[in-house]
Amino acid sequence: MAGQVVVGVDIGTGAARAVALDRAGRVLAGAEARFAPMHLPRGEADPFRWLQGLVLAVEQLDTGPPVALGIGGQGPTTVMASARRALTYQHPAGASSDFAGQHLAQAEEMSRLLGGADRPRQMWDYLAAELGGSPGTQAVWPGQPPLEGFGDPIPVGSAAGVTAGDSGLPGGIVLAPGANDAFLTAWAAAIDRPGKGFDPGGRTGGLGVAATRGDDPSVSEHGIPGHVPGVYLVGGPAASHGAMLDWWSSMTGRTVPDLIEAAAEVEPGSGGVMVLPFLEGERAPRWVPELRAEIHGLGAASDQGVVARAVMEASAYGLAHIARDLARHGITMNRMVSSGAPSRSNLWVSIKASVLGVPVDVPNCPEMAAYGAALAAGSAVGWWPRPGEGEAGDWPAPAFTTFEPDTVTAYEEGLERFIALGDAAAGRLRRGV
């Protein structure tokens, strides 16, 4: 298989992102295909748009037909093919913090609302089947229970058939359905030793930290098994970190890069402006989906750059809030990998490093979920072990640039204020105020 490539695709909220790897794990090409607008109720999506975006992203790589194609994406997301609908994590049926519970609730809701009578599918299983793969299997991450009614379980990193050649892609490409983007990001970022953490970035963001049962006996109960046996990922998704800056861009009419440039001129602490980035509710660590975003401390001098800086700082405070919650259980983070769109901003990464107080590594491939999907593709053709079947160092990883933390008093004070304001907002919600 010398000279051949594998491709991974990550299906996000607004685009399909693809990367091509060689057997050494080098990124040979990357591509992005935006989805046409889906004018549907919140949390609903047309999975056919995802399929179109996937095919277009792979075609744009221009590396020749891959030997295998791995597919992952946002989740939990459930597809009911007969209804041409999917429910994503943004749907109220996906408000639970339990992955299996969200999938099952989404499947029940679609059957009730849309009348779909066929088998519900995970996003990546559905897309693999549409390309020619098995219509009756579900990819299962190591240590996770299969979803009842979603198909016969196969391990992530297994072959589930080959492309049929009628989708725009050549026939005969091995298909490897993957997993949730956070799992794939952790795999790609080599989060394989206790103390290493990762933020997948993107629309929501979040924090996962590697731990073992030695840190806390409940780790295996509340964590997700990592790709290395005995290591669990604990933490959770945050809320609207990337989406909050996108929202501010839409409000101001300025591009996100322009806003980040303006934010760089603002001193740490944002002149007292504080943002609670809960546009779509708060997930970890409070798990209060009814919370909504707030902006505190606005004054006459609070220009667009000040608010942009406050949004970026808020995303770091949200990660630090999760880290503080984990530390209460004896799980500490000594290093973090940052990926996704926020990792392309040196300012944003530097803010996260200083707020968290740990070095932050930024991979030279920002699309780490797609890189993880490519690892699944390589596993399906025997290039690397499947997740759960290898040891640390058995898989390739991209090169990293490290950002060291600075001690910034404004951030230390800002974190305390961020948590206090969030507690107050949650308290008002409980009281119905």
MARKOL-255255 format. One record per residue (C-alpha): residue number from 1; x negated, y, z negated; residue in one letter. Coordinates in steps of 0.001 Angstrom, whole numbers, padded with zeros to 6 digits. Example, Ala and Ser with C-alpha at 12.3 -4.5 7.8 and 13.67 -1.06 7.14 Angstrom:
% residues 2
+-----+---------+---------+---------+----+
|   i |      xx |      yy |      zz | aa |
+-----+---------+---------+---------+----+
|   1 | -012300 | -004500 | -007800 |  a |
|   2 | -013670 | -001060 | -007140 |  s |
+-----+---------+---------+---------+----+
//
This chain:
% residues 433
+-----+---------+---------+---------+----+
|   i |      xx |      yy |      zz | aa |
+-----+---------+---------+---------+----+
|   1 |  000000 |  000000 |  000000 |  m |
|   2 | -003002 |  002292 |  000394 |  a |
|   3 | -001999 |  005695 |  001688 |  g |
|   4 |  001663 |  005210 |  000852 |  q |
|   5 |  003681 |  007453 | -001425 |  v |
|   6 |  006584 |  007214 | -003817 |  v |
|   7 |  009121 |  009992 | -004259 |  v |
|   8 |  011097 |  011100 | -007277 |  g |
|   9 |  014165 |  013346 | -007184 |  v |
|  10 |  015670 |  015254 | -010104 |  d |
|  11 |  019288 |  016365 | -009645 |  i |
|  12 |  019713 |  019592 | -011612 |  g |
|  13 |  022597 |  021968 | -012075 |  t |
|  14 |  021876 |  023998 | -008959 |  g |
|  15 |  019336 |  022065 | -006912 |  a |
|  16 |  017690 |  018752 | -006090 |  a |
|  17 |  013927 |  018824 | -006693 |  r |
|  18 |  011614 |  016218 | -005207 |  a |
|  19 |  007949 |  015342 | -005606 |  v |
|  20 |  005793 |  012827 | -003735 |  a |
|  21 |  003006 |  010963 | -005554 |  l |
|  22 |  000209 |  008725 | -004392 |  d |
|  23 | -000902 |  005678 | -006361 |  r |
|  24 | -003304 |  007801 | -008453 |  a |
|  25 | -000384 |  009991 | -009546 |  g |
|  26 | -001499 |  013002 | -007511 |  r |
|  27 |  001286 |  015300 | -006355 |  v |
|  28 |  001107 |  015389 | -002568 |  l |
|  29 |  004149 |  017567 | -001946 |  a |
|  30 |  007151 |  019152 | -003604 |  g |
|  31 |  010475 |  020441 | -002319 |  a |
|  32 |  013734 |  021943 | -003513 |  e |
|  33 |  017182 |  021916 | -001918 |  a |
|  34 |  019822 |  024199 | -003422 |  r |
|  35 |  023404 |  022970 | -003645 |  f |
|  36 |  026222 |  024789 | -001932 |  a |
|  37 |  028453 |  026537 | -004515 |  p |
|  38 |  030929 |  024205 | -006199 |  m |
|  39 |  034033 |  026218 | -007051 |  h |
|  40 |  035294 |  023767 | -009645 |  l |
|  41 |  036304 |  023984 | -013299 |  p |
|  42 |  033462 |  024121 | -015801 |  r |
|  43 |  031749 |  020775 | -016200 |  g |
|  44 |  033127 |  019295 | -012957 |  e |
|  45 |  031004 |  018656 | -009870 |  a |
|  46 |  031273 |  017139 | -006397 |  d |
|  47 |  028692 |  014324 | -006322 |  p |
|  48 |  028619 |  014376 | -002517 |  f |
|  49 |  026839 |  017763 | -002761 |  r |
|  50 |  024193 |  016073 | -004885 |  w |
|  51 |  023737 |  013395 | -002241 |  l |
|  52 |  023307 |  016014 |  000469 |  q |
|  53 |  020780 |  017907 | -001625 |  g |
|  54 |  018841 |  014746 | -002444 |  l |
|  55 |  018478 |  013779 |  001211 |  v |
|  56 |  017478 |  017305 |  002232 |  l |
|  57 |  014866 |  017583 | -000535 |  a |
|  58 |  013274 |  014269 |  000458 |  v |
|  59 |  013247 |  015271 |  004146 |  e |
|  60 |  011534 |  018568 |  003299 |  q |
|  61 |  008588 |  016777 |  001647 |  l |
|  62 |  007227 |  015917 |  005093 |  d |
|  63 |  005003 |  013123 |  003758 |  t |
|  64 |  006533 |  010349 |  005826 |  g |
|  65 |  008969 |  007716 |  004562 |  p |
|  66 |  008158 |  006781 |  000940 |  p |
|  67 |  007769 |  003169 | -000103 |  v |
|  68 |  010215 |  003808 | -002955 |  a |
|  69 |  012596 |  006517 | -004150 |  l |
|  70 |  013414 |  007159 | -007810 |  g |
|  71 |  016445 |  009225 | -008859 |  i |
|  72 |  017201 |  010995 | -012145 |  g |
|  73 |  018960 |  014113 | -013267 |  g |
|  74 |  021065 |  016105 | -015681 |  q |
|  75 |  022932 |  014084 | -018186 |  g |
|  76 |  024951 |  012628 | -019591 |  p |
|  77 |  026822 |  012848 | -016281 |  t |
|  78 |  029453 |  010363 | -015112 |  t |
|  79 |  030705 |  009878 | -011543 |  v |
|  80 |  034035 |  008457 | -010378 |  m |
|  81 |  033439 |  007897 | -006674 |  a |
|  82 |  037066 |  007356 | -005649 |  s |
|  83 |  037991 |  010774 | -007061 |  a |
|  84 |  034931 |  012507 | -005524 |  r |
|  85 |  034284 |  014030 | -008895 |  r |
|  86 |  031703 |  013961 | -011649 |  a |
|  87 |  031822 |  015289 | -015188 |  l |
|  88 |  028592 |  016749 | -016514 |  t |
|  89 |  027288 |  017487 | -020001 |  y |
|  90 |  028938 |  020931 | -019689 |  q |
|  91 |  032441 |  019404 | -019784 |  h |
|  92 |  034245 |  019361 | -023163 |  p |
|  93 |  034382 |  015559 | -022919 |  a |
|  94 |  030608 |  015667 | -023180 |  g |
|  95 |  030479 |  017595 | -026450 |  a |
|  96 |  029326 |  014614 | -028519 |  s |
|  97 |  025645 |  014314 | -029374 |  s |
|  98 |  025682 |  010592 | -028584 |  d |
|  99 |  024697 |  009729 | -024984 |  f |
| 100 |  026813 |  006602 | -024745 |  a |
| 101 |  029789 |  008347 | -026345 |  g |
| 102 |  029590 |  011205 | -023863 |  q |
| 103 |  029519 |  008876 | -020849 |  h |
| 104 |  032472 |  006867 | -022115 |  l |
| 105 |  034451 |  010020 | -022958 |  a |
| 106 |  033739 |  011439 | -019500 |  q |
| 107 |  034859 |  008208 | -017830 |  a |
| 108 |  038093 |  008153 | -019827 |  e |
| 109 |  038780 |  011823 | -019030 |  e |
| 110 |  038254 |  011351 | -015290 |  m |
| 111 |  040488 |  008322 | -015204 |  s |
| 112 |  043205 |  010284 | -017020 |  r |
| 113 |  042949 |  013507 | -015021 |  l |
| 114 |  041933 |  012304 | -011589 |  l |
| 115 |  043332 |  008820 | -011416 |  g |
| 116 |  040062 |  007209 | -010377 |  g |
| 117 |  040479 |  003470 | -010609 |  a |
| 118 |  036985 |  002336 | -009668 |  d |
| 119 |  034005 |  001690 | -011924 |  r |
| 120 |  032471 |  004796 | -013519 |  p |
| 121 |  028797 |  005275 | -012695 |  r |
| 122 |  025836 |  007114 | -014079 |  q |
| 123 |  024763 |  009807 | -011625 |  m |
| 124 |  021541 |  008073 | -010564 |  w |
| 125 |  023257 |  004680 | -010101 |  d |
| 126 |  025951 |  006278 | -007953 |  y |
| 127 |  023432 |  008079 | -005738 |  l |
| 128 |  021320 |  004946 | -005275 |  a |
| 129 |  024438 |  003017 | -004280 |  a |
| 130 |  025485 |  005703 | -001792 |  e |
| 131 |  022073 |  005404 | -000132 |  l |
| 132 |  022476 |  001634 |  000273 |  g |
| 133 |  021593 |  000226 | -003146 |  g |
| 134 |  023596 | -002064 | -005380 |  s |
| 135 |  027077 | -000771 | -006266 |  p |
| 136 |  027297 | -002948 | -009366 |  g |
| 137 |  024286 | -002133 | -011552 |  t |
| 138 |  023387 |  000445 | -014179 |  q |
| 139 |  019843 |  001494 | -015043 |  a |
| 140 |  019182 |  001220 | -018781 |  v |
| 141 |  016358 |  002982 | -020638 |  w |
| 142 |  014392 |  000641 | -022954 |  p |
| 143 |  016078 |  000142 | -026302 |  g |
| 144 |  019345 |  001764 | -025196 |  q |
| 145 |  022562 | -000283 | -025163 |  p |
| 146 |  024248 | -000704 | -021753 |  p |
| 147 |  027393 |  001319 | -021130 |  l |
| 148 |  030494 | -000832 | -021160 |  e |
| 149 |  032147 | -000961 | -017751 |  g |
| 150 |  029346 |  000863 | -015895 |  f |
| 151 |  027860 | -002202 | -014173 |  g |
| 152 |  025334 | -004942 | -014804 |  d |
| 153 |  022291 | -003590 | -016680 |  p |
| 154 |  018845 | -003450 | -015101 |  i |
| 155 |  015762 | -001790 | -016664 |  p |
| 156 |  014791 |  001698 | -015522 |  v |
| 157 |  011981 |  001212 | -013032 |  g |
| 158 |  013668 | -001739 | -011317 |  s |
| 159 |  014577 | -002035 | -007652 |  a |
| 160 |  018309 | -001733 | -006981 |  a |
| 161 |  018255 | -002418 | -003258 |  g |
| 162 |  016959 | -000410 | -000311 |  v |
| 163 |  018212 |  002494 |  001777 |  t |
| 164 |  020639 |  001465 |  004510 |  a |
| 165 |  019403 |  004060 |  006993 |  g |
| 166 |  022783 |  005745 |  007458 |  d |
| 167 |  022310 |  008692 |  005089 |  s |
| 168 |  019653 |  010647 |  006943 |  g |
| 169 |  016828 |  008731 |  005274 |  l |
| 170 |  015074 |  005822 |  007005 |  p |
| 171 |  016179 |  002321 |  006097 |  g |
| 172 |  014169 | -000013 |  003893 |  g |
| 173 |  013078 |  002442 |  001167 |  i |
| 174 |  013195 |  000730 | -002246 |  v |
| 175 |  015708 |  002468 | -004511 |  l |
| 176 |  014986 |  002892 | -008231 |  a |
| 177 |  017768 |  004519 | -010290 |  p |
| 178 |  016181 |  006359 | -013188 |  g |
| 179 |  017479 |  008125 | -016268 |  a |
| 180 |  018348 |  011393 | -017937 |  n |
| 181 |  015966 |  014214 | -017036 |  d |
| 182 |  014727 |  014557 | -020626 |  a |
| 183 |  013661 |  010883 | -020766 |  f |
| 184 |  011904 |  011170 | -017422 |  l |
| 185 |  010161 |  014389 | -018473 |  t |
| 186 |  008828 |  012768 | -021646 |  a |
| 187 |  007542 |  009821 | -019604 |  w |
| 188 |  005831 |  012087 | -017075 |  a |
| 189 |  004344 |  014312 | -019784 |  a |
| 190 |  002779 |  011318 | -021588 |  a |
| 191 |  004688 |  011932 | -024834 |  i |
| 192 |  003328 |  008676 | -026179 |  d |
| 193 |  001753 |  009457 | -029572 |  r |
| 194 |  003318 |  010807 | -032793 |  p |
| 195 |  003152 |  014592 | -032986 |  g |
| 196 |  003336 |  015272 | -029262 |  k |
| 197 |  006405 |  017201 | -028197 |  g |
| 198 |  007996 |  018458 | -024993 |  f |
| 199 |  010422 |  021080 | -023754 |  d |
| 200 |  011923 |  020138 | -020366 |  p |
| 201 |  012871 |  023754 | -019655 |  g |
| 202 |  015573 |  024338 | -017090 |  g |
| 203 |  019039 |  025693 | -017746 |  r |
| 204 |  019235 |  024517 | -021349 |  t |
| 205 |  015831 |  023499 | -022667 |  g |
| 206 |  015287 |  021520 | -025830 |  g |
| 207 |  012667 |  019845 | -027952 |  l |
| 208 |  011703 |  016195 | -028239 |  g |
| 209 |  008904 |  015032 | -030542 |  v |
| 210 |  007284 |  011610 | -030596 |  a |
| 211 |  007506 |  009783 | -033914 |  a |
| 212 |  007340 |  006287 | -035382 |  t |
| 213 |  009296 |  004575 | -038127 |  r |
| 214 |  006367 |  005330 | -040420 |  g |
| 215 |  007365 |  008990 | -040381 |  d |
| 216 |  010934 |  008281 | -041439 |  d |
| 217 |  012752 |  004919 | -041517 |  p |
| 218 |  015783 |  006549 | -039862 |  s |
| 219 |  013755 |  007585 | -036787 |  v |
| 220 |  014699 |  004459 | -034845 |  s |
| 221 |  018381 |  005038 | -035713 |  e |
| 222 |  018525 |  008676 | -034628 |  h |
| 223 |  015779 |  008792 | -032006 |  g |
| 224 |  015633 |  007635 | -028422 |  i |
| 225 |  013039 |  004963 | -027605 |  p |
| 226 |  010087 |  006402 | -025695 |  g |
| 227 |  008333 |  004790 | -022760 |  h |
| 228 |  005720 |  003258 | -025110 |  v |
| 229 |  006931 |  000531 | -027509 |  p |
| 230 |  007242 |  001697 | -031110 |  g |
| 231 |  007427 |  005403 | -030246 |  v |
| 232 |  010722 |  007253 | -030520 |  y |
| 233 |  011743 |  010697 | -029261 |  l |
| 234 |  013573 |  012799 | -031833 |  v |
| 235 |  015007 |  016283 | -031569 |  g |
| 236 |  017635 |  017368 | -029112 |  g |
| 237 |  018735 |  019699 | -026332 |  p |
| 238 |  019020 |  023418 | -026983 |  a |
| 239 |  021587 |  025779 | -025499 |  a |
| 240 |  021487 |  028066 | -022480 |  s |
| 241 |  017827 |  029093 | -022636 |  h |
| 242 |  017239 |  029350 | -018900 |  g |
| 243 |  020922 |  030044 | -018300 |  a |
| 244 |  020793 |  033060 | -020611 |  m |
| 245 |  018106 |  034754 | -018524 |  l |
| 246 |  019999 |  033844 | -015345 |  d |
| 247 |  023070 |  035501 | -016863 |  w |
| 248 |  021105 |  038650 | -017693 |  w |
| 249 |  019816 |  038679 | -014120 |  s |
| 250 |  023388 |  038571 | -012819 |  s |
| 251 |  024416 |  041371 | -015192 |  m |
| 252 |  021537 |  043678 | -014244 |  t |
| 253 |  021221 |  042852 | -010556 |  g |
| 254 |  017487 |  042243 | -011036 |  r |
| 255 |  015733 |  039000 | -010227 |  t |
| 256 |  014438 |  036777 | -013009 |  v |
| 257 |  010789 |  037435 | -011999 |  p |
| 258 |  011467 |  041184 | -012135 |  d |
| 259 |  012966 |  040866 | -015605 |  l |
| 260 |  010024 |  038791 | -016841 |  i |
| 261 |  007648 |  041438 | -015484 |  e |
| 262 |  009598 |  044122 | -017348 |  a |
| 263 |  009600 |  041997 | -020518 |  a |
| 264 |  005797 |  041841 | -020422 |  a |
| 265 |  005714 |  045595 | -021127 |  e |
| 266 |  007703 |  045113 | -024356 |  v |
| 267 |  006003 |  044471 | -027695 |  e |
| 268 |  006682 |  041205 | -029600 |  p |
| 269 |  009901 |  041468 | -031574 |  g |
| 270 |  011753 |  043249 | -028745 |  s |
| 271 |  012216 |  046432 | -030731 |  g |
| 272 |  014582 |  044683 | -033141 |  g |
| 273 |  016885 |  043282 | -030447 |  v |
| 274 |  017841 |  039671 | -031184 |  m |
| 275 |  019732 |  037287 | -028900 |  v |
| 276 |  021643 |  034169 | -029904 |  l |
| 277 |  021579 |  032263 | -026567 |  p |
| 278 |  024781 |  030274 | -027019 |  f |
| 279 |  026534 |  031006 | -023720 |  l |
| 280 |  027744 |  027404 | -023574 |  e |
| 281 |  027788 |  026653 | -027285 |  g |
| 282 |  024944 |  025485 | -029475 |  e |
| 283 |  023569 |  021993 | -029337 |  r |
| 284 |  020608 |  020986 | -031539 |  a |
| 285 |  020159 |  021449 | -034401 |  p |
| 286 |  023612 |  022724 | -035481 |  r |
| 287 |  025760 |  020968 | -032824 |  w |
| 288 |  028493 |  023629 | -032723 |  v |
| 289 |  029801 |  023734 | -029125 |  p |
| 290 |  032278 |  026523 | -029958 |  e |
| 291 |  029547 |  029082 | -030755 |  l |
| 292 |  029006 |  031835 | -028209 |  r |
| 293 |  026133 |  034155 | -027380 |  a |
| 294 |  025512 |  037372 | -029284 |  e |
| 295 |  023115 |  040300 | -028901 |  i |
| 296 |  022120 |  042179 | -032068 |  h |
| 297 |  020233 |  045420 | -032626 |  g |
| 298 |  020927 |  047195 | -029349 |  l |
| 299 |  020005 |  050860 | -029342 |  g |
| 300 |  019568 |  053752 | -026929 |  a |
| 301 |  016032 |  052556 | -026122 |  a |
| 302 |  017111 |  048969 | -025402 |  s |
| 303 |  016526 |  048769 | -021665 |  d |
| 304 |  016767 |  045748 | -019382 |  q |
| 305 |  013208 |  044629 | -020146 |  g |
| 306 |  013830 |  044720 | -023896 |  v |
| 307 |  016829 |  042423 | -023618 |  v |
| 308 |  014933 |  040133 | -021237 |  a |
| 309 |  012108 |  039884 | -023775 |  r |
| 310 |  014632 |  039143 | -026523 |  a |
| 311 |  016134 |  036352 | -024426 |  v |
| 312 |  012708 |  034776 | -023899 |  m |
| 313 |  011878 |  035044 | -027585 |  e |
| 314 |  015271 |  033530 | -028466 |  a |
| 315 |  014506 |  030433 | -026422 |  s |
| 316 |  011310 |  029978 | -028442 |  a |
| 317 |  013165 |  030539 | -031719 |  y |
| 318 |  015678 |  027873 | -030697 |  g |
| 319 |  012866 |  025348 | -030211 |  l |
| 320 |  011279 |  026360 | -033515 |  a |
| 321 |  014635 |  025896 | -035266 |  h |
| 322 |  014746 |  022306 | -034024 |  i |
| 323 |  011102 |  021797 | -035065 |  a |
| 324 |  011867 |  023093 | -038560 |  r |
| 325 |  014794 |  020699 | -038860 |  d |
| 326 |  012544 |  017786 | -037854 |  l |
| 327 |  009848 |  018865 | -040324 |  a |
| 328 |  012339 |  018454 | -043157 |  r |
| 329 |  012351 |  014750 | -042229 |  h |
| 330 |  008564 |  014555 | -042189 |  g |
| 331 |  008268 |  014766 | -038393 |  i |
| 332 |  005802 |  017439 | -037344 |  t |
| 333 |  004672 |  018558 | -033906 |  m |
| 334 |  001022 |  019367 | -033240 |  n |
| 335 |  001215 |  019933 | -029477 |  r |
| 336 |  003925 |  020570 | -026883 |  m |
| 337 |  004278 |  020165 | -023133 |  v |
| 338 |  006381 |  022824 | -021399 |  s |
| 339 |  007850 |  022211 | -017955 |  s |
| 340 |  010630 |  023420 | -015698 |  g |
| 341 |  011098 |  026960 | -014446 |  a |
| 342 |  010141 |  028692 | -017750 |  p |
| 343 |  006705 |  027052 | -017607 |  s |
| 344 |  005915 |  029097 | -014490 |  r |
| 345 |  005792 |  032255 | -016622 |  s |
| 346 |  002572 |  032660 | -018611 |  n |
| 347 |  004357 |  035172 | -020823 |  l |
| 348 |  007189 |  032782 | -021662 |  w |
| 349 |  004791 |  029923 | -022426 |  v |
| 350 |  002622 |  032184 | -024603 |  s |
| 351 |  005681 |  033270 | -026578 |  i |
| 352 |  006642 |  029640 | -027196 |  k |
| 353 |  003110 |  028716 | -028291 |  a |
| 354 |  002936 |  031584 | -030786 |  s |
| 355 |  006444 |  031107 | -032193 |  v |
| 356 |  005913 |  027347 | -032603 |  l |
| 357 |  002326 |  027720 | -033792 |  g |
| 358 |  000988 |  024877 | -031627 |  v |
| 359 | -000939 |  024630 | -028344 |  p |
| 360 |  001364 |  024334 | -025325 |  v |
| 361 |  000276 |  022374 | -022261 |  d |
| 362 |  001702 |  023347 | -018874 |  v |
| 363 |  001454 |  020695 | -016143 |  p |
| 364 |  000381 |  021682 | -012645 |  n |
| 365 |  003622 |  020022 | -011533 |  c |
| 366 |  006450 |  022022 | -013129 |  p |
| 367 |  009093 |  019537 | -011965 |  e |
| 368 |  008294 |  016883 | -014527 |  m |
| 369 |  011694 |  015187 | -014389 |  a |
| 370 |  011107 |  014569 | -010675 |  a |
| 371 |  007589 |  013328 | -011497 |  y |
| 372 |  009143 |  010890 | -013996 |  g |
| 373 |  011606 |  009713 | -011345 |  a |
| 374 |  008620 |  009069 | -009081 |  a |
| 375 |  007071 |  006972 | -011855 |  l |
| 376 |  010273 |  004901 | -011835 |  a |
| 377 |  009895 |  004474 | -008075 |  a |
| 378 |  006291 |  003336 | -008493 |  g |
| 379 |  007313 |  000915 | -011224 |  s |
| 380 |  009902 | -000619 | -008906 |  a |
| 381 |  007185 | -001572 | -006410 |  v |
| 382 |  004644 | -002716 | -008996 |  g |
| 383 |  002326 |  000294 | -009019 |  w |
| 384 |  002817 |  000918 | -012765 |  w |
| 385 |  004624 | -000794 | -015675 |  p |
| 386 |  008261 | -000043 | -016293 |  r |
| 387 |  008996 |  002156 | -019335 |  p |
| 388 |  008854 |  000081 | -022491 |  g |
| 389 |  006496 | -002459 | -020922 |  e |
| 390 |  003144 | -000623 | -021063 |  g |
| 391 |  000840 |  001182 | -023466 |  e |
| 392 | -000301 |  004790 | -023731 |  a |
| 393 | -002423 |  005671 | -020729 |  g |
| 394 | -000938 |  003047 | -018404 |  d |
| 395 |  000779 |  005705 | -016275 |  w |
| 396 | -000673 |  008666 | -014386 |  p |
| 397 |  000068 |  012231 | -015477 |  a |
| 398 | -000576 |  015597 | -013856 |  p |
| 399 | -003343 |  017943 | -014970 |  a |
| 400 | -002491 |  020535 | -017641 |  f |
| 401 | -003371 |  024131 | -018531 |  t |
| 402 | -003338 |  024843 | -022282 |  t |
| 403 | -002003 |  027998 | -023963 |  f |
| 404 | -003252 |  028500 | -027528 |  e |
| 405 | -000997 |  030125 | -030149 |  p |
| 406 | -001533 |  033544 | -031712 |  d |
| 407 | -000334 |  034548 | -035166 |  t |
| 408 |  002330 |  037216 | -034611 |  v |
| 409 |  004124 |  038605 | -037669 |  t |
| 410 |  007050 |  039824 | -035566 |  a |
| 411 |  007719 |  036255 | -034461 |  y |
| 412 |  007564 |  034885 | -037995 |  e |
| 413 |  010121 |  037455 | -039099 |  e |
| 414 |  012131 |  036963 | -035914 |  g |
| 415 |  012534 |  033232 | -036486 |  l |
| 416 |  013963 |  033794 | -039976 |  e |
| 417 |  016383 |  036403 | -038619 |  r |
| 418 |  017376 |  034171 | -035673 |  f |
| 419 |  018311 |  031317 | -038000 |  i |
| 420 |  020120 |  033613 | -040447 |  a |
| 421 |  022181 |  035252 | -037698 |  l |
| 422 |  023056 |  031840 | -036263 |  g |
| 423 |  024120 |  030599 | -039695 |  d |
| 424 |  026306 |  033672 | -040105 |  a |
| 425 |  027908 |  033154 | -036692 |  a |
| 426 |  028637 |  029504 | -037480 |  a |
| 427 |  030090 |  030547 | -040836 |  g |
| 428 |  032438 |  033046 | -039194 |  r |
| 429 |  033557 |  030375 | -036785 |  l |
| 430 |  034356 |  027973 | -039611 |  r |
| 431 |  036361 |  030669 | -041380 |  r |
| 432 |  038201 |  031605 | -038195 |  g |
| 433 |  036920 |  035168 | -038346 |  v |
+-----+---------+---------+---------+----+
//
